[in-house]
Each structure stands twice: as C-alpha cells, then as structure tokens.
Amino acid sequence: MTEPHHSRTHSLALAVSLVLIAFSLRTPITSVGPILLEAVRATHLTPAGASMLTTLPSLCFGLFGPLAPMLSRRVGSERALLALLVLVTAGIALRAVPSWQMLYVGQVVACFSIGLMNVLLPGVVKRDFPQHVALMTGLYSASMAVGAAAAAGATAPVANATGRLLGDAGGTAWAWALALWALPAALAALMWLRQLPPVETQAGRSAPVVRGLWRDPLAWQITLFMGLQSSLAYIVFGWLATVLRMRGMSAVDAGLMLSLSVIAQAAASLLLPFLIARLPDQRVVNVIALMLVAVSLMGCFFAPLSTMWGWTLLLGLAQGGAFTLALTVIGLRSYDSHVAAQLSSMVQGVGYLIAATGPFIAGSLMHSTGSLHSLAVLCVAVCAMSAWFGYAAGRREHVNVRIELTTV
C-alpha cells in the first residue's frame, strides 16, 4: 500500500507544480494591453512599434518553440522547465526599466522561455498522466487563463496605485506594474525544484525520434487549427482593451473586461474535459467554439458598452474552449508521449508563427482605416478557417508516424 500512496502523492505534487507553471505562461502578454497607451506615450513608440509589441509573444512562440525537443533530449524535461522558469522570471523583471528597449528585451526573453514551455508541457502531461490527458490539459489551461485574467485585471490598477505612490502620475508606474508578474514565475521555479530527478549521465542513452510527422495531413490540420484560433486569442490579448478604450471605456474598466473574458476561459477549460470524455470525437464542438468566438467578437466591437460584460463573458467561454480543444487534440491524436512532444513542437512552432500575423495585421488595419469594420472582417474570416481545420483535427485518429531510436 505504501507505493500507491507515494505515487498518488507524487502525482498530486506534480499536478500542482504544473498548474503553478501554467499561471505565469500568459501574464507577460495580457499585462501589456491595459497599459499599452501609457507605455506608448512614455517610450514614444510608433504605431508600428506598438503593433510589433503585441505580435512578439506569438512570434517568439513560433520561432523558438521548436527548440524545446532538442533541449529536452539534452537535459531532460524537468531541468529544461526549471531553466526556462528562471529565464521567464528575469525577462518579466527587466520590464521594470521604463524604456522601449528594455520593454522589448524583457518581452522577448520572457516569450522565448514561454514558447519552449508551451511545447514541453503537453509531452509531460501525456507521459505522466496518460489516462487523464483531457483533465490535466484542462487544469493547466485553466491556470493559464487565471494568470492571464489576473494580469489583465490587476495591471492597470497597480499602475495607478504605484503612480500615486511615486507621485509621477503613472509616468514610470506602468513599468513597475509590468514587472510585478515576475513574482509568481519565481514562486513556480522554486516549487519546480522539487520535481528534479537525480542527475544521470546522458552519454550513450537512446532517445526516440519521430519520423514522418511533417508529411502527415492530420498533423497539419491540427497545426492550422492551433495557429488560426491562437491568432484570434492574441488579437484579443493585444487589442481588445485598446478597442474598448477607443470606444470610450476607461483603462481600468477595459482591463476588467479583458480580465472577465479570460476568467471565463478558465471556467471553459475546467468544464470542457468532462464534455470531451462523453463525445465520440471533437469535430462538432470545435466548430461550435469558433462560431461562438465570431459572434462574441462582433458583440465586443459593435454592441452597446452597457452590454459588454455579457459579450466578453461569452468570448472568454468560446476562446477558452477553442484553446483547450486545440491543446487537447495534440495528446489525443498522439499514441505516446514521444509523438505528443514532437507533434506539440510542430503544432506550436508553426501555429504560433501563423498566430503572430493576427495582432500585427489587426493593429495595422486599425491604424490605417481608423475603423473597427475591417478588423471585424478579419476576425470572421479567421474564425471560419479555424472552424474548418478544427473539424478536420477533431477526427478520432492518430497521426501516422514511425519512431526510431538514436543515441544522444
């Protein structure tokens, strides 16, 4: 009886640690939107520079995420995650310096680290919780959403309070408010130290390599589903608060609306695994999620501000569902943890490069047209394409690959 109890205790500790890590995977992103106008004024960023700042997260995720499997093979997933947690803490802390250069450097360092962790986590879940992939994916997706909501809702009030305390009316307070989110990342790193396995020699160790993934149609359908729905998420993270401020909301209220939307994402992430378990596949639910994203975005863009809490709530439920589904199909379409890790690398590497175009195009459209109608057309088109690939990715199949052993 001792061993099962030990295993349950270890699994619980591992699950809690993964949830703590997930909390900090979106705070550097959603903390920027509510104070973006203040940061632009203080650092003299151009409109193109502001658009690029909102594009950096998904761009970094796409460019650097594919490095994760190589790092994991060299040092192991646990040590890779610890090193990346230290880096993300440092990157977030760098944003305390109120200049556009350090804002960019801090964001790149943080998002580089998050991009690799995005890829590593589905493989860890598939390896350590093979019978509970949907549930664990829902838990860490929910934790990501809670962290994102906390950053979206608290950053502007913290900046205002810090401005009053410093007596600079927010001139540098926005930078301190951004750096605040280094604290939960540092806590996650400390907690993850307990998960490190004993040091083992890497020489001569056989490591599985997945072949044929990039030629598999199902793998590409999952990738495009992830990339397109993620582009909508980063449009919301980067521009929803700014859109609501353009429509007349205060910075605090706009941040609260974004926060409400992301809190709803957490609820969807927690509830969806129980629905997935009762469905033969995910085709219909993938399409429904994207249809609801389209409808709720139109409400956020054009409905009366007095109804905005309802539209942002619906938007969060829909986007939380879409994101959790996109992550879950990585595990469900893989037959072991090695395939899941490689599929995660492909899906999130290519997918986030696709997603990187979303906020940049959205910002460019708003600055060039001065109207939300062009942004609405963009979002509806992306929703339709994402629903198409989501339907294909939801089939109850596995990707067609083969595994070969190589020596590390």
N, C-alpha and C positions, 0 to 999 in steps of 0.2 A: 504493500500500500504506500510505502514511502516514495517510490519512484514516480507513480502517477501524480501524487501531491506535489512533488518537486516540479514535474513537467507543467502542471497547471499553474504553479506559482511563477515559473519562468515565462510561460506564455502570457500570463497577465502582465508581468513586468515589461515584456517586450511590446505588448499591445499599447500599454500606457506610454512607453517611450516613443513609439511610432506616432501616437496621437500628439505628443508634445512637439515632435519634429514638424509634423504637418501644420501645426498652428503658425509657425514662422515662415511657411513657404509662400504666403501671399501678402504678408504685412508690408514688405518694401514696395509693393505695387499699389495696393489700394490706399496707402497713406499719402500718395502724391496727389491724386485727383482733387481732394477737398482744399488743398493749399496751393494748387498749381498756379493760380493767378498771382498770389503773393510771391511765389518763387520766381515767376517770370519777371515781375516788376523789380524785385530785389537784385536779380542776377542779369537783367537786361537780355534775357533770352529772346530770340526772334520767334515768330510763329512756327517756322520750320524746326527750330531747336526744341520748342515745346512739343511738337508732334513727334519728333525723334525720341524725346524723353519717354513718352508714353509707349513708343514702339520698342524700346530697349529690352524690356522683360522677355517678350516672346521671341525677339531676335536672338538674344543670348541663349534662351532655352533651345532654340533650333540649332544654333551654331555649335554650342558646347555640349549639349545633351549626349550626342553620340560618343563622346569620350568616356562616358560612365562605365560601359562594359570592360574596356581596357583597364581602367583604374581598379575596378572590382577584381579582375583577374590577378592584378599585381599585388594588391594589399588586402583583399577581402572586402566584402560589402560593409561590414561593421566599421572597420578603420577608415574606409573611404567616406562613410557618412559622418564620422567624427571630424575628420579634417575639413569636410565641406561645411559642417556646422560652425566651426571656428572661423572659416572664411566669411560665411554669411554674416556672422556677428560683427566682424571687422568692417565689412562693406557697409552695413547699415549704420554703424557708428561713425564712419567717415562723413556721412551726410550732415553731421553737426557743424561742419565748416560751411558758412553761408556764401558759397561761390558756385557758379555753374560748373566749373571744372571738377570740384570735389563732389558735387551732386551727381555728375555723370560717372566719375570714377567709382564712387560708392555704389551706385546703381548697377554698374557693370560687374563689379566684384560680387555683390550680393546675388545678382541674377545668374552669373556664371555658376555659382555654387548651387543655387536652386535648380538650375537646368539639369545638373548631374543628379541631384537628389530625386527630381521628378522621375528620372529613368530608373534609378536603383530601387525605389520603393515597391513598384508592382512585382518585381522579381523576389524581393524579400517576403512580401505577402504570400506569393504563390509557393515559396519554399517552406515557410514556417507555419502557414495557415492554409494548407491545400484544400481542406474541406470547407473553409469559410472565406473564400475569396471575395464574394459579393459583400458579406458583412464587414470584413476588415477594410475593404475598399471604401465602403460607405462611411465607416468610422473615421478614417483618416481624411476622406473628402470633407466630412462634416467639420472636422477640426480645422482644416484649411479655410473653410468658409467662416468659421467663428473667428479665426485670426484675421481674415480679410475684413470681416464686419467690424471687429474691434478697431482696426486701423482706420477704416473709412469713417467710423462714427466718432472716434476719440481724437484724431489728429488735429482737426480744426479747433475744438475746444481747448486742447492742450496748448496749441499755438497762441490762442487768445489769452489764456491764463499766464503763459510764460511771457507774452508781450507786456501784460500789465505788471508782472513781477520785475521784468528787466527795465520797464519804463521806455521801451523803444517802439511801442505801438505795433509790434509784430515785425519790425524790420529784420531781425535775425531769429525771431521766435519760431518761425516756420521750420528752420533748420534743426533746432533742438527738438521740436515735435517729431520730425522725421527720425532723428537718431534714437528716440525713446524706444523704438521697436527692436533695438539690439538686445534689450534685457531678456525678453522671452527666448530669443535664439541662444543666448548664453546659458540660460537655465536648461534648455533642451540638450545642449552639448554636455553639460555636467551630468545630466541624467543618463545620457547615452554611454558615458564611460563605463557603466556597469554592464553593458552588453558586449564589451570587447572580449573575444575568445582568447585563449592562450596563443602566444606567438609561435607560429610554425614555419619551418623552412619552406620556401617556395620552389627551390631547385628540383627539377625533375618531376614536379607534380603535373598530372594530366588535367587539362581543362577542356571542357566540351565547347565546340564551336558549331554554331548553327549555319547550315548552308541552304541556299535556295530561297531565303526569305524575301529578297528584293525582287524575285520573279513571280511571287505568288499574288494573284489578283485579290484574294481576300485580305492579305496584309495591306495592300494599297487602299482598299476600301475603308479599312479601319483607320489608316493614316489620314485619309482625306476627311473622314468623319471627325476625327480629333482636331485636325487643323482648322476646318471651317467653323466648328462650334466654338473652338478656342478663340478664333478671331473675333467672334461676337462678344465673348467674355471680356477680351482685352479692350474692345471698343467701350464696353460698359465701365470697366475699371478705370480707363484713362479719361473718358469724356462724359459719362453720364452726369457727374457732379457739375462739370463745367456747363453742359447743356442746360441743366436745371437753373444754374445761376444766370445764364443768358436769358432764361425765361422769367427771371425775377425773384428767384429764391435767394436767401442769404447763404453764406458759405457753410454755416453750421447746419442749417436745415437741409441743404443739398448733400452734405456729408452724411446726415442722418438717413436720408432717403437711400443713399448708396449702401449704408450700413444695414438698413432694413432689408434691402434686396439680398445682401449677402447672408444675413441671418436666415432668411428663407431658404437659401441654398443649403445651409447646414441641415435644416429640417428635411428637405428633399433627399439629401444624401443619407440621412439616417433611416428614413422610411422606405426608400426605393428598394434596398436589398430584399425586403420581405415580399415586395411585389414581384421582383425578378425571379425569386425562388418558385413562384406559382405560375410562371409563364413558360410555354414551350420554347420560346426564343425571344429576342429583344426587338424584332423588326417594327412592330406596331408602336410600341412605347417610345422607340427612338424618334419616329416620325411625329408622334403627338407632342413630344417635348419640344421639338423645333418649331412646330406650328404655334405653340403657346409662347415661345420666345418672340416670334414675329409679331403676334397680336399685342403682347405686353410692351414691346419696344415702341410700337405705334402709339400706345396709350401714354407712355412716358414722353414722347416727342410732342404730342398734339392735344392730349386731354387737358381739361382744366386742372390747375395746380392743386385745387382743393381735393381732387380725387387721386393725387399722386401716390399716396401711401398704398392704395389698392393695387395700382399698376406696378409699383416697384416690388410689392409682395409677390404678385403673380410672376413677374420677371425673375425674381430670385428662385421661386419654386421650379420654374421651367429650366433656367440655366443650371441650377444645382442638379436637376435630373439629367440634363444632357451631358454635363461634365462627368458625373458619376457613371453614367452608362458608357461613355467613351473610355473611361479608365477600366471599368469592369470587363468590357469585351476583350481587352488585352489579355487578361487572365483566362477568361472563358474560352477564347479561341486558341489558347496555347495548351499543349498536353503535359508540359512540365515547367519547372522554374527557369531552366536554361532558355527554353524557347520564349517564355514570358519576358525575360530580361532583354533578349535580343529584339523581340517584337516591340517592347517598350522603347528601346533605343531608336528604332526606325520610326515608330509612330510619333514619338515626342520630338525627335530630331527634325524630321521633315514637317511634321504637323505644326510645330511652333514657328518654323520658318514661314509657312503659309499664314499662320496667325499674325505674324509680325506685320504683314501688309495691312491688316484691318485697321488698327488705330491710326497708322500713318495716313492711309487713304481717307479715313474719316476726318482727321484734322485738316488735311489739305482741302477736302470738299467744303468743310465749314468755313475755312478762311477765304477760299476763292469765291464761293457763292453767297456767303452770309445767310444761308437758308438751311433749315433742317430737312427740307424735302429731298434733297439729293442724298443726304445721309440715310433717310428712310428707305429710299430705293435700294441703296447699297445693302442695308441690313436685311431687307426682304429677300433680295437675290441670294445672299449668303445663306439665309435660313433655308431656302428652297434647295440649294445644292447640298447643304449639310444633311437635310432630311433624306435626300436621295441616297447618299452614301451611307447614312445611318441605317436605312432599311437593308441595304446590302450587307453591312457589317453585322447585323443582328441575326443572321442565319446561324443555326445550330451546327456549326462545323469547326474543324481545326485548320489552322494554316498548314499548308503542305510543304514540309521542310525535312531535312535529314541532319543528324548530329554526328560530328566527327570529333575524335579526341586528339588534342595537340599538347605538346609539352611546354609548360611555362618556363 
